[in-house]
Amino acid sequence: MEIVIAFAAAVVYGVADYCGGRASRTVSAILVTALGQAAAFVALIIMVLISGVPVAPLNDWIWGAMAGVAGATGLLAFYRAMGSGFMTVVAPISAVMMASVPVVIGLLQGERPGVIGLVAIPLGLFSVAMISDLFGPHHRRAPRRVIVLALVSGTTFGSLFVMLEHTSSGSGLWPVVAMRAASVPYMAFVVLATRQPIRSARKHLGIIVASGVLDSVANVLYLVAVRRGLMTIVAVIIAMYPASTLALATGLDKERVHRPQLAGIALAVVSLVMLTVA
């Protein structure tokens, strides 16, 4: 069951990134992150109150708050790097790093996926690079600054997954609420410090809100999945999120799909099947 939930999280993450990426073409990445997470905070409070789960202990709030700051920092770096025009470089670096951090931590913590799982994990990581068009004809050498931003985004996303994995299983959605309780003031400070013109986001508010809410929904799905299964496996499945971003880009923006990307999708399916039976 955790495989299905992790796959759903990957799909939602991909859609959220597509929405955020589209908005960042005309609106500052800082505003996209700040407004999206503020909208998600409101939605999460409503959801957690409806769920009726008691308020989580302080330890869960601490882990959630740290994850929120890490996630907001990662989104800032990711949107800034994606806006540089080197998407085919940024996406694979960020996605592979995002999966690698929890995989390494999970193995160090004693998680042992089994032989099939150990084969499927690197296969899945390789499929992520192919889906992200790392080997495509339009791949270009990116400036060092862009590569650093991609590494920062992937590392912080991966650390977010590790932090959420440390929350208690009975805390419900409260850790994700704690994430937004920390990230919203953090992003508000960044907006004020950089003097961002909030009015510039008015025309794109719908897609910005969608990016933030969907990102939080994906975080919730990850939390459910990792409480049921191994972080080393769940993280690799979620790292396949560029597949849904690619589907939207080709369907809505009429972007071309290259053969390596199609091969990557096929490898991702094989990896998913292997992880399911592992």
VEXLUM-933286 format. One line per 3 residues: number of its first residue (from 1); their letters; for each residue x, y, z of N, C-alpha, C. Coordinates in Angstrom, 1 decimal, decimal comma, padded with zeros to 4 digits, always signed. Each point is the difference from the previous one (the first is absolute). Layout:
N
NUM	a	X Y Z X Y Z X Y Z; ...;
! end
This chain:
278
1	mei	+000,8 -001,2 +000,0 -000,8 +001,2 +000,0 +000,9 +001,3 +000,0; +001,1 -000,1 +000,7 +000,9 +001,2 +000,1 +000,5 +000,4 -001,4; +000,2 -001,0 -000,9 +000,5 +000,2 -001,3 -001,0 +000,9 -000,8;
4	via	-001,3 -000,4 +000,1 -001,1 +000,8 -000,7 +000,0 +001,4 +000,6; +000,0 +000,2 +001,3 +000,0 +001,3 +000,6 +001,2 +000,8 -000,4; +001,2 -000,6 +000,0 +001,2 +000,7 -000,4 -000,1 +000,5 -001,5;
7	faa	-000,6 -000,9 -000,8 -000,1 +000,3 -001,4 -001,0 +001,2 -000,2; -001,1 +000,0 +000,8 -000,9 +001,1 +000,0 +000,7 +001,3 +000,4; +000,8 -000,1 +001,0 +000,8 +001,2 +000,5 +000,9 +000,5 -001,1;
10	avv	+000,6 -000,9 -000,8 +000,9 +000,4 -001,1 -000,8 +000,8 -001,0; -001,2 -000,6 -000,4 -000,9 +000,7 -001,0 -000,3 +001,4 +000,5; -000,4 +000,1 +001,3 -000,5 +001,3 +000,5 +001,2 +001,0 +000,1;
13	ygv	+001,2 -000,5 +000,4 +001,2 +000,9 +000,0 +000,2 +000,5 -001,4; -000,1 -000,9 -001,0 +000,3 +000,5 -001,4 -000,9 +001,0 -000,4; -001,3 -000,1 +000,3 -001,0 +001,0 -000,4 +000,2 +001,3 +000,7;
16	ady	+000,4 -000,1 +001,3 +000,3 +001,2 +000,8 +001,2 +000,7 -000,6; +001,0 -000,7 -000,4 +001,2 +000,6 -000,6 -000,3 +000,7 -001,3; -000,9 -000,7 -000,8 -000,4 +000,6 -001,2 -000,7 +001,3 +000,2;
19	cgg	-000,9 +000,1 +000,9 -000,7 +001,2 +000,3 +000,9 +001,1 +000,5; +000,9 -000,4 +000,9 +001,0 +001,0 +000,5 +000,9 +000,5 -001,0; +000,5 -000,9 -000,9 +000,9 +000,3 -001,1 -000,7 +001,0 -001,0;
22	ras	-001,3 -000,3 -000,3 -000,7 +000,9 -000,9 -000,2 +001,4 +000,6; -000,3 +000,0 +001,3 -000,2 +001,3 +000,6 +001,3 +000,8 +000,1; +001,1 -000,7 +000,2 +001,3 +000,6 +000,2 +000,6 +000,6 -001,3;
25	rtv	-000,7 -000,2 -001,1 +000,4 +000,6 -001,3 -000,3 +001,5 +000,0; -001,0 +000,4 +000,7 -000,4 +001,4 +000,0 +000,0 +000,6 +001,4; +000,0 -000,8 +001,1 +000,0 +000,5 +001,3 +001,2 -000,5 +000,8;
28	sai	+000,5 +000,8 +000,9 +001,2 -000,3 +000,7 -000,2 -001,3 +000,7; +001,1 -000,8 +000,0 +000,0 -001,3 +000,7 -000,3 +000,1 +001,5; +000,4 +001,2 +000,6 -000,2 +000,2 +001,4 -001,5 +000,2 +000,2;
31	lvt	-000,7 +000,7 -000,8 -001,4 +000,2 +000,2 -000,8 -001,3 -000,3; +000,4 -000,7 -001,0 -000,6 -001,3 -000,3 +000,0 -000,9 +001,2; +001,2 -000,1 +000,6 +000,2 -000,9 +001,2 -000,8 +000,5 +001,2;
34	alg	+000,1 +001,3 +000,3 -000,6 +000,6 +001,1 -001,5 -000,1 +000,0; -000,6 +000,4 -001,1 -001,5 +000,0 -000,1 -000,5 -001,4 -000,1; +000,7 -000,8 -000,7 -000,5 -001,4 -000,1 +000,0 -000,7 +001,3;
37	qaa	+001,0 +000,2 +000,8 +000,1 -000,6 +001,3 -001,0 +000,6 +001,0; -000,3 +001,3 -000,1 -001,0 +000,6 +000,8 -001,4 -000,6 -000,2; -000,3 -000,2 -001,3 -001,3 -000,6 -000,3 -000,1 -001,4 +000,5;
40	afv	+001,1 -000,7 -000,1 +000,0 -001,4 +000,4 -000,1 -000,1 +001,5; +000,5 +001,0 +000,8 -000,1 +000,0 +001,4 -001,5 +000,1 +000,4; -000,7 +000,9 -000,6 -001,5 +000,1 +000,3 -000,7 -001,3 -000,3;
43	ali	+000,3 -000,6 -001,2 -000,6 -001,3 -000,3 +000,3 -001,1 +001,0; +001,3 -000,1 +000,4 +000,4 -001,0 +001,0 -000,7 +000,2 +001,3; -000,1 +001,2 +000,5 -000,7 +000,2 +001,3 -001,4 -000,5 +000,0;
46	imv	-000,7 +000,3 -001,1 -001,4 -000,5 -000,2 +000,0 -001,6 +000,0; +000,9 -000,6 -000,7 +000,1 -001,4 -000,1 +000,3 -000,7 +001,3; +001,0 +000,6 +000,8 +000,4 -000,6 +001,2 -001,1 +000,1 +001,1;
49	lis	-000,8 +001,1 -000,1 -001,1 +000,2 +001,0 -001,1 -001,0 -000,3; -000,3 -000,2 -001,3 -001,0 -001,0 -000,4 +000,4 -001,4 +000,4; +001,3 -000,3 -000,1 +000,5 -001,4 +000,3 -000,2 -000,4 +001,5;
52	gvp	+000,0 +001,0 +000,9 -000,3 -000,3 +001,4 +001,2 -000,6 +000,7; +001,2 -000,1 -000,6 +001,2 -000,5 +000,6 +000,5 +001,0 +001,1; +000,3 -000,5 +001,2 +000,5 +000,9 +001,0 +001,3 +000,7 -000,4;
55	vap	+000,2 +001,2 +000,5 +001,2 +000,7 -000,3 +001,3 -000,8 +000,3; +000,9 +000,0 -000,9 +001,2 -000,8 +000,1 +000,9 +000,5 +001,1; +000,9 -000,9 +000,6 +000,9 +000,4 +001,0 +001,1 +001,0 -000,6;
58	lnd	+000,7 +000,6 +000,9 +001,0 +001,0 -000,4 +001,0 -000,5 -000,9; +000,5 -001,3 +000,1 +001,0 -000,6 -000,8 -000,5 +000,0 -001,5; -001,2 -000,3 -000,2 -000,5 +000,0 -001,4 -000,1 +001,4 -000,6;
61	wiw	-000,3 +001,0 +000,9 +000,0 +001,4 -000,5 +001,4 +000,5 -000,4; +001,0 -000,5 +000,8 +001,4 +000,4 -000,3 +000,5 -000,5 -001,3; -000,3 -001,4 -000,2 +000,4 -000,6 -001,3 -000,7 +000,6 -001,1;
64	gam	-001,3 +000,3 +000,2 -000,8 +000,5 -001,1 +000,4 +001,4 -000,4; +000,4 +000,8 +001,0 +000,4 +001,4 -000,2 +001,3 +000,0 -000,8; +000,9 -000,8 +000,4 +001,3 -000,1 -000,7 -000,2 -000,5 -001,4;
67	agv	-000,9 -000,9 -000,2 -000,3 -000,4 -001,4 -000,6 +001,1 -000,8; -000,9 +000,8 +000,6 -000,6 +001,2 -000,7 +001,0 +001,0 -000,5; +001,0 +000,3 +000,9 +001,0 +000,9 -000,4 +000,9 -000,6 -001,1;
70	aga	+000,3 -001,3 +000,1 +000,8 -000,6 -001,0 -000,8 -000,1 -001,4; -001,3 -000,3 +000,1 -000,8 +000,0 -001,2 -000,1 +001,3 -000,7; -000,2 +001,1 +000,8 -000,1 +001,3 -000,6 +001,3 +000,4 -000,6;
73	tgl	+001,1 -000,2 +000,6 +001,3 +000,3 -000,5 +000,2 -000,8 -001,3; -000,4 -001,3 +000,0 +000,2 -000,8 -001,2 -000,8 +000,5 -001,2; -001,3 +000,5 +000,3 -000,8 +000,5 -001,1 +000,6 +001,3 -000,5;
76	laf	+000,5 +000,8 +000,8 +000,6 +001,3 -000,4 +001,2 -000,3 -001,0; +000,8 -000,9 +000,4 +001,2 -000,4 -000,8 -000,5 -000,7 -001,3; -001,0 -000,8 +000,1 -000,4 -000,8 -001,2 -000,7 +001,0 -001,0;
79	yra	-000,9 +000,8 +000,4 -000,6 +000,9 -000,9 +001,0 +001,0 -000,6; +000,9 +000,5 +000,8 +001,0 +000,9 -000,5 +000,9 -000,7 -001,1; +000,4 -001,3 +000,3 +000,8 -000,7 -001,0 -000,8 -000,3 -001,2;
82	mgs	-001,3 -000,4 +000,1 -000,8 -000,4 -001,1 -000,2 +001,2 -000,9; -000,1 +001,2 +000,6 -000,2 +001,2 -000,8 +001,2 +000,5 -000,8; +001,2 -000,7 +000,2 +001,2 +000,4 -000,7 +000,0 -000,5 -001,4;
85	gfm	-000,9 -000,9 -000,4 +000,0 -000,5 -001,3 +000,7 -001,3 -000,2; +000,5 -000,6 +001,1 +000,7 -001,3 -000,1 -000,8 -001,1 +000,7; -001,2 -000,1 -000,3 -000,9 -000,9 +000,6 +000,5 -001,5 -000,1;
88	tvv	+000,6 -000,3 -001,2 +000,4 -001,4 -000,2 +001,2 -000,3 +000,9; +000,7 +001,0 +000,6 +001,1 -000,3 +000,9 -000,5 +000,0 +001,4; -000,9 +001,0 +000,3 -000,5 +000,2 +001,4 -000,8 -001,2 +000,5;
91	api	-001,0 -000,4 -000,9 -001,0 -001,0 +000,4 +000,7 -001,3 +000,4; +000,9 -000,6 -000,8 +000,6 -001,3 +000,4 +000,9 +000,1 +001,2; +000,8 +001,1 +000,1 +000,8 +000,2 +001,2 -000,8 +000,0 +001,3;
94	sav	-001,0 +000,9 -000,1 -000,9 +000,2 +001,2 -000,7 -001,3 +000,4; -000,6 -000,7 -001,0 -000,7 -001,2 +000,3 +000,8 -001,2 +000,5; +001,2 -000,1 -000,6 +000,9 -001,1 +000,5 +000,5 +000,3 +001,4;
97	mma	+000,4 +001,2 +000,2 +000,4 +000,4 +001,4 -001,1 -000,2 +001,0; -001,2 +000,4 -000,4 -001,2 -000,1 +000,9 -000,2 -001,5 +000,4; +000,3 -000,9 -000,9 -000,2 -001,4 +000,3 +001,2 -000,6 +000,8;
100	svp	+001,2 +000,5 -000,4 +001,3 -000,6 +000,5 +000,1 +000,3 +001,5; -000,4 +001,2 +000,5 +000,2 +000,3 +001,4 -000,8 -001,0 +000,9; -001,3 -000,2 -000,2 -000,7 -000,9 +000,9 +000,4 -001,5 -000,3;
103	vvi	+000,4 -000,3 -001,2 +000,5 -001,4 -000,2 +001,2 -000,2 +000,8; +001,0 +000,9 +000,0 +001,2 -000,2 +000,8 -000,3 +000,0 +001,5; -000,8 +000,9 +000,4 -000,4 +000,1 +001,5 -000,7 -001,3 +000,4;
106	gll	-000,9 -000,4 -000,9 -000,8 -001,2 +000,3 +000,9 -001,2 +000,2; +001,0 -000,2 -000,9 +000,9 -001,1 +000,0 +000,9 +000,1 +001,3; +000,4 +001,2 +000,3 +000,8 +000,2 +001,3 -000,8 -000,3 +001,2;
109	qge	-001,3 +000,2 -000,1 -000,9 -000,3 +001,2 -000,4 -001,5 +000,1; +000,5 -000,8 -001,0 -000,3 -001,4 +000,1 -001,0 -000,5 -000,9; -000,6 +000,8 -000,9 -001,0 -000,5 -000,9 +000,7 -000,9 -001,1;
112	rpg	-000,7 -001,2 -000,2 +000,6 -000,9 -001,0 -001,1 -000,4 -000,9; -000,1 +000,6 -001,2 -001,1 -000,3 -000,9 -000,1 -001,4 -000,6; +001,1 -000,7 +000,0 +000,1 -001,3 -000,6 +000,7 +000,1 -001,4;
115	vig	+000,3 -001,2 -000,6 +000,8 +000,0 -001,2 -000,7 +000,7 -001,1; -001,2 -000,3 -000,3 -000,8 +000,6 -001,1 -000,1 +001,5 +000,3; -000,2 +000,4 +001,2 -000,1 +001,4 +000,3 +001,3 +000,8 -000,2;
118	lva	+001,1 -000,7 +000,4 +001,3 +000,6 -000,2 +000,4 +000,2 -001,5; -000,6 -000,9 -000,8 +000,2 +000,2 -001,5 -000,9 +001,0 -000,5; -001,2 +000,1 +000,5 -001,0 +000,9 -000,5 +000,3 +001,5 +000,3;
121	ipl	+000,6 +000,2 +001,2 +000,3 +001,4 +000,4 +000,9 +000,7 -001,0; +001,2 -000,5 -000,3 +000,8 +000,7 -001,0 -000,6 +000,1 -001,4; -000,8 -001,1 -000,3 -000,7 +000,1 -001,3 -001,0 +001,1 +000,0;
124	glf	-000,7 +000,2 +001,1 -000,9 +001,1 +000,1 +000,6 +001,3 -000,1; +001,2 +000,2 +000,7 +000,7 +001,2 -000,1 +000,5 +000,3 -001,4; +000,4 -001,0 -000,7 +000,4 +000,2 -001,4 -001,1 +000,4 -000,9;
127	sva	-001,2 -000,6 +000,3 -001,2 +000,4 -000,8 -000,4 +001,4 +000,2; +000,3 +000,5 +001,2 -000,3 +001,4 +000,3 +000,8 +000,9 -000,8; +001,3 -000,3 -000,2 +000,9 +000,8 -000,8 -000,5 +000,0 -001,5;
130	mis	-000,4 -001,2 -000,4 -000,5 -000,1 -001,4 -001,3 +000,8 -000,3; -000,9 -000,2 +001,0 -001,3 +000,7 -000,2 +000,2 +001,5 +000,0; +001,0 +000,5 +000,8 +000,3 +001,4 +000,1 +000,8 +000,5 -001,2;
133	dlf	+000,3 -000,9 -001,0 +000,6 +000,4 -001,3 +001,5 +000,3 +000,2; +000,6 -000,6 +001,0 +001,5 +000,2 +000,2 +000,8 -000,4 -001,2; -000,5 -001,0 -000,8 +000,7 -000,5 -001,2 -000,6 +000,5 -001,3;
136	gph	-000,9 +001,0 +000,1 -000,7 +000,4 -001,2 +000,8 +000,9 -000,8; -000,4 +000,3 -001,2 +000,8 +000,8 -001,0 +000,1 +001,5 +000,4; -000,8 +000,5 +000,9 +000,0 +001,4 +000,3 +000,7 +000,2 +001,4;
139	hrr	+000,7 -001,0 +000,5 +000,7 +000,1 +001,3 +001,2 +000,9 -000,2; +000,1 +001,0 +000,9 +001,1 +000,9 -000,1 +000,8 +000,1 +001,3; +001,2 +000,6 -000,1 +000,8 +000,1 +001,1 -000,4 +001,3 +000,8;
142	apr	-000,4 -000,2 +001,3 -000,5 +001,1 +000,8 +001,1 +000,7 +000,7; -000,2 +001,2 +000,4 +000,9 +000,8 +000,8 +000,1 -000,7 +001,4; +001,1 +000,3 +000,7 +000,2 -000,6 +001,3 -001,1 +000,4 +001,0;
145	rvi	-000,4 +001,3 -000,1 -001,1 +000,4 +000,9 -001,2 -000,8 -000,1; -000,4 -000,3 -001,3 -001,2 -000,8 -000,2 +000,1 -001,4 +000,6; +001,2 -000,6 -000,2 +000,2 -001,3 +000,5 +000,0 +000,0 +001,5;
148	vla	+000,5 +001,0 +000,6 +000,0 +000,1 +001,5 -001,4 +000,1 +000,5; -000,9 +000,8 -000,7 -001,4 +000,2 +000,4 -000,7 -001,3 -000,1; +000,3 -000,8 -001,1 -000,6 -001,3 -000,2 +000,3 -001,0 +001,2;
151	lvs	+001,3 +000,1 +000,3 +000,5 -000,9 +001,1 -000,6 +000,4 +001,3; -000,1 +001,3 +000,3 -000,7 +000,5 +001,2 -001,4 -000,5 +000,1; -000,7 +000,2 -001,1 -001,5 -000,3 +000,0 -000,2 -001,5 +000,2;
154	gtt	+000,8 -000,9 -000,7 -000,2 -001,4 +000,2 +000,4 -000,5 +001,4; +001,1 +000,6 +000,5 +000,4 -000,4 +001,4 -001,0 +000,4 +001,0; -000,5 +001,2 -000,1 -001,0 +000,5 +001,0 -001,3 -000,8 -000,1;
157	fgs	-000,4 -000,3 -001,2 -001,2 -000,9 -000,2 +000,2 -001,3 +000,6; +001,2 -000,6 -000,2 +000,2 -001,3 +000,6 +000,1 +000,0 +001,5; +000,5 +001,1 +000,6 +000,1 +000,1 +001,4 -001,4 +000,2 +000,6;
160	lfv	-000,9 +000,7 -000,8 -001,4 +000,1 +000,4 -000,6 -001,4 +000,2; +000,2 -000,9 -000,9 -000,5 -001,3 +000,1 +000,5 -000,7 +001,3; +001,3 +000,1 +000,2 +000,6 -000,6 +001,2 -000,6 +000,6 +001,3;
163	mle	-000,2 +001,3 +000,1 -000,6 +000,6 +001,1 -001,4 -000,5 +000,3; -000,8 +000,0 -001,1 -001,4 -000,5 +000,2 -000,1 -001,4 +000,4; +001,0 -000,8 -000,4 +000,0 -001,4 +000,4 +000,2 -000,2 +001,5;
166	hts	+000,6 +001,0 +000,6 +000,2 -000,1 +001,5 -001,2 +000,4 +000,8; -001,1 +000,5 -000,6 -001,2 +000,3 +000,7 -000,7 -001,3 +000,4; -000,8 +000,1 +001,1 -000,7 -001,1 +000,5 -001,2 -000,4 -000,9;
169	sgs	-000,3 -001,3 +000,0 -001,0 -000,5 -000,9 -001,4 +000,4 +000,4; -000,2 +000,4 +001,2 -001,4 +000,4 +000,5 -000,2 +001,5 -000,1; +000,9 +000,7 -000,6 -000,1 +001,5 +000,0 -000,9 +000,5 -001,2;
172	glw	-000,5 -000,9 -000,8 -000,9 +000,4 -001,1 +000,7 +001,1 -000,9; -000,8 +001,0 -000,4 +000,5 +001,0 -000,9 +000,8 +001,2 +000,7; +000,1 -000,1 +001,4 +000,6 +001,1 +000,7 +001,4 +000,3 -000,4;
175	pvv	+000,9 -001,0 -000,3 +001,3 +000,4 -000,5 +000,0 +000,8 -001,2; -000,9 -000,2 -001,0 -000,1 +000,8 -001,2 -000,5 +001,4 +000,4; -000,9 +000,1 +001,0 -000,5 +001,3 +000,5 +001,2 +000,8 +000,6;
178	amr	+000,8 -000,8 +000,7 +001,2 +000,6 +000,6 +001,0 +000,5 -001,0; +000,1 -000,7 -001,1 +000,8 +000,5 -001,1 -000,4 +001,4 -000,5; -001,3 +000,1 -000,2 -000,5 +001,3 -000,6 +000,0 +001,1 +001,1;
181	aas	-000,2 -000,4 +001,3 +000,1 +000,9 +001,1 +001,4 +000,7 +000,1; +001,0 -000,8 -000,5 +001,4 +000,6 +000,0 +000,3 +000,6 -001,3; -000,4 -000,6 -001,1 +000,4 +000,5 -001,3 -000,7 +001,3 -000,4;
184	vpy	-001,3 +000,2 +000,4 -000,7 +001,2 -000,4 +000,6 +001,3 +000,6; +000,3 +000,0 +001,3 +000,7 +001,2 +000,6 +001,4 +000,2 -000,6; +000,7 -001,1 -000,3 +001,3 +000,0 -000,6 -000,1 +000,7 -001,4;
187	maf	-000,9 -000,4 -000,8 -000,2 +000,5 -001,3 -000,5 +001,5 +000,0; -000,8 +000,3 +001,0 -000,5 +001,4 +000,2 +001,2 +000,9 +000,2; +000,9 -000,5 +000,9 +001,2 +000,8 +000,2 +000,9 +000,2 -001,3;
190	vvl	+000,1 -001,1 -000,8 +000,7 +000,1 -001,2 -000,6 +001,0 -001,0; -001,4 +000,0 +000,0 -000,7 +000,9 -000,9 +000,2 +001,4 +000,4; -000,1 +000,3 +001,3 +000,2 +001,3 +000,5 +001,5 +000,5 -000,2;
193	atr	+000,9 -000,9 +000,3 +001,4 +000,4 -000,1 +000,4 +000,3 -001,5; -000,6 -000,7 -000,9 +000,3 +000,2 -001,4 -000,9 +001,0 -000,7; -001,0 +000,5 +000,8 -001,0 +001,0 -000,5 -000,7 -000,5 -001,3;
196	qpi	-000,6 -001,1 +000,1 -000,7 -000,6 -001,2 -001,3 +000,7 -000,2; -000,3 +000,4 -001,3 -001,3 +000,6 -000,3 -001,2 -001,0 +000,0; -000,7 -000,2 +001,0 -001,0 -001,0 +000,1 -001,1 +000,1 -001,1;
199	rsa	-000,3 +001,3 -000,4 -001,0 +000,2 -001,0 +000,3 -000,7 -001,3; +001,3 -000,3 -000,3 +000,4 -000,6 -001,3 -000,5 -001,5 -000,1; -000,4 -000,5 +001,2 -000,4 -001,4 +000,0 -001,5 -000,2 -000,2;
202	rkh	-000,7 +001,1 +000,0 -001,5 +000,0 +000,0 -000,6 -000,8 -001,1; +000,5 +000,2 -001,2 -000,5 -000,6 -001,2 +000,3 -001,5 +000,0; +000,9 -000,5 +000,7 +000,4 -001,4 +000,0 -000,2 -000,7 +001,4;
205	lgi	-000,9 +000,6 +000,7 -000,3 -000,5 +001,4 -000,5 -001,4 +000,0; -000,8 -000,3 -001,0 -000,6 -001,4 +000,0 +001,0 -001,1 -000,1; +000,9 +000,2 -001,0 +001,0 -001,1 -000,2 +001,1 +000,0 +001,1;
208	iva	+000,2 +001,2 +000,7 +000,9 +000,1 +001,1 -000,6 -000,8 +001,2; -001,3 +000,3 +000,3 -000,7 -000,7 +001,1 +000,1 -001,5 -000,3; -000,3 -000,4 -001,2 +000,0 -001,4 -000,4 +001,3 -000,7 +000,3;
211	sgv	+001,1 +000,7 -000,4 +001,4 -000,5 +000,3 +000,2 -000,3 +001,4; -000,4 +001,0 +000,9 +000,3 -000,2 +001,4 -000,9 -001,0 +000,7; -001,3 -000,1 -000,4 -000,9 -000,9 +000,6 +000,4 -001,5 -000,4;
214	lds	+000,3 -000,1 -001,3 +000,4 -001,3 -000,5 +001,3 -000,5 +000,6; +000,9 +000,9 +000,2 +001,3 -000,4 +000,7 -000,2 -000,5 +001,4; -001,0 +000,6 +000,7 -000,3 -000,4 +001,3 -000,7 -001,4 +000,0;
217	van	-000,9 -000,1 -001,0 -000,7 -001,3 -000,1 +001,0 -001,1 -000,3; +001,0 +000,3 -000,8 +001,0 -001,0 -000,3 +000,8 -000,3 +001,3; +000,3 +001,0 +000,8 +000,7 -000,3 +001,3 -000,8 -000,9 +000,9;
220	vly	-001,3 +000,2 +000,0 -000,9 -000,8 +000,8 +000,1 -001,5 -000,5; -000,1 -000,1 -001,3 +000,1 -001,4 -000,6 +001,3 -000,7 +000,3; +001,1 +000,8 -000,1 +001,3 -000,5 +000,4 +000,0 -000,5 +001,5;
223	lva	-000,5 +000,8 +000,8 -000,1 -000,3 +001,5 -000,7 -001,3 +000,2; -001,1 -000,2 -000,7 -000,8 -001,3 +000,1 +000,8 -001,1 -000,5; +000,7 +000,2 -001,2 +000,7 -001,1 -000,6 +001,2 -000,5 +000,8;
226	vrr	+000,8 +001,0 +000,6 +001,2 -000,3 +000,7 -000,4 -000,6 +001,4; -001,2 +000,2 +000,5 -000,4 -000,6 +001,2 -000,4 -001,5 -000,2; -000,2 -000,3 -001,2 -000,4 -001,4 -000,4 +001,2 -000,8 -000,5;
229	glm	+000,9 +000,6 -000,6 +001,1 -000,7 -000,7 +001,4 +000,6 +000,3; +001,0 -000,5 -000,8 +001,4 +000,5 +000,2 +000,2 +001,3 -000,7; +000,7 +000,9 +000,7 +000,4 +001,3 -000,6 +000,8 -000,2 -001,2;
232	tiv	+000,9 -001,0 +000,0 +000,9 -000,2 -001,2 -000,8 -000,3 -001,2; -001,1 -000,6 +000,1 -000,8 -000,4 -001,2 -001,0 +001,2 -000,3; -000,7 +000,5 +001,0 -000,9 +001,1 -000,2 +000,6 +001,2 -000,7;
235	avi	+001,2 +000,3 +000,5 +000,7 +001,2 -000,6 +000,3 -000,1 -001,5; +000,4 -001,2 -000,4 +000,4 -000,2 -001,4 -001,3 +000,1 -000,8; -001,1 -000,6 +000,4 -001,2 +000,1 -000,8 -000,4 +001,4 -000,1;
238	iam	+000,0 +000,8 +001,1 -000,4 +001,4 -000,1 +000,9 +000,8 -000,9; +001,3 -000,4 -000,1 +000,9 +000,8 -000,8 -000,3 -000,2 -001,5; -000,9 -000,8 -000,3 -000,5 -000,2 -001,4 -001,0 +001,1 -000,4;
241	ypa	-000,2 +001,0 +000,8 -001,0 +001,0 -000,2 +000,2 +000,7 -001,4; +001,2 +000,2 -000,5 +000,1 +000,7 -001,3 -000,8 -000,6 -001,1; -000,5 -001,3 +000,1 -000,8 -000,7 -001,0 -001,3 +000,8 -000,2;
244	stl	-000,7 +000,3 +001,1 -001,2 +000,7 -000,1 +000,1 +001,5 -000,4; +001,2 +000,6 +000,4 +000,3 +001,3 -000,5 +000,2 +000,0 -001,6; +000,7 -001,1 -000,4 +000,2 -000,2 -001,5 -001,3 -000,2 -000,7;
247	ala	-000,9 -000,8 +000,6 -001,3 -000,2 -000,7 -000,8 +001,3 -000,1; +000,0 +000,8 +001,0 -000,7 +001,3 -000,1 +000,7 +001,0 -001,0; +001,3 +000,0 +000,0 +000,7 +000,8 -000,9 -000,2 -000,4 -001,5;
250	tgl	-000,1 -001,2 -000,2 -000,3 -000,5 -001,4 -001,4 +000,2 -000,4; -000,9 -000,2 +000,9 -001,4 +000,1 -000,3 -000,6 +001,4 +000,0; +000,5 +000,9 +000,9 -000,5 +001,3 +000,0 +000,9 +001,0 -000,7;
253	dke	+001,3 -000,2 +000,1 +001,0 +001,0 -000,6 +000,5 -000,5 -001,3; -000,4 -001,2 -000,4 +000,5 -000,5 -001,3 +001,5 -000,2 -000,1; +000,6 -000,3 +001,1 +001,5 -000,3 +000,0 +000,2 -001,3 -000,6;
256	rvh	+001,1 -000,2 -000,6 +000,4 -001,3 -000,7 +000,6 -000,9 +001,0; -000,3 -001,3 -000,2 +000,5 -001,1 +000,9 +001,1 -000,7 -000,8; +001,2 -000,2 +000,5 +001,1 -000,6 -000,7 +000,0 -001,5 +000,4;
259	rpq	+000,7 -000,7 -000,8 +000,0 -001,5 +000,2 +000,6 -000,4 +001,3; +001,1 +000,7 +000,5 +000,5 -000,4 +001,3 -001,0 +000,2 +001,1; -000,9 +001,0 -000,1 -001,1 +000,2 +001,0 -001,0 -001,1 -000,1;
262	lag	-000,3 -000,5 -001,1 -001,0 -001,1 -000,1 +000,7 -001,3 +000,5; +001,2 -000,2 -000,2 +000,7 -001,1 +000,6 +000,1 +000,1 +001,5; +000,2 +001,3 +000,5 +000,0 +000,2 +001,4 -001,4 -000,4 +000,7;
265	ial	-001,0 +000,4 -000,7 -001,4 -000,4 +000,5 -000,1 -001,5 +000,1; +000,4 -000,7 -001,1 +000,0 -001,4 +000,0 +000,8 -000,6 +001,2; +001,2 +000,5 +000,2 +000,8 -000,5 +001,1 -000,6 +000,3 +001,4;
268	avv	-000,7 +001,1 +000,1 -000,7 +000,4 +001,2 -001,1 -001,0 +000,3; -000,7 -000,4 -001,1 -001,1 -001,0 +000,2 +000,6 -001,4 +000,5; +001,1 -000,4 -000,6 +000,7 -001,2 +000,4 +000,5 +000,1 +001,4;
271	slv	+000,5 +001,2 +000,4 +000,5 +000,2 +001,4 -001,2 -000,1 +001,0; -001,1 +000,6 -000,4 -001,2 +000,0 +000,9 -000,5 -001,5 +000,2; +000,0 -000,7 -001,1 -000,4 -001,4 +000,1 +000,9 -000,8 +000,9;
274	mlt	+001,3 +000,2 -000,1 +001,0 -000,7 +000,8 -000,2 +000,4 +001,5; -000,2 +001,3 +000,2 -000,2 +000,5 +001,4 -001,3 -000,6 +000,6; -001,0 -000,2 -000,8 -001,2 -000,5 +000,5 +000,1 -001,5 +000,5;
277	va	+000,9 -000,7 -000,7 +000,1 -001,5 +000,3 +001,2 -000,2 +001,0; +000,8 +001,1 +000,2 +001,2 -000,1 +000,9 -000,4 -000,4 +001,4;
! end
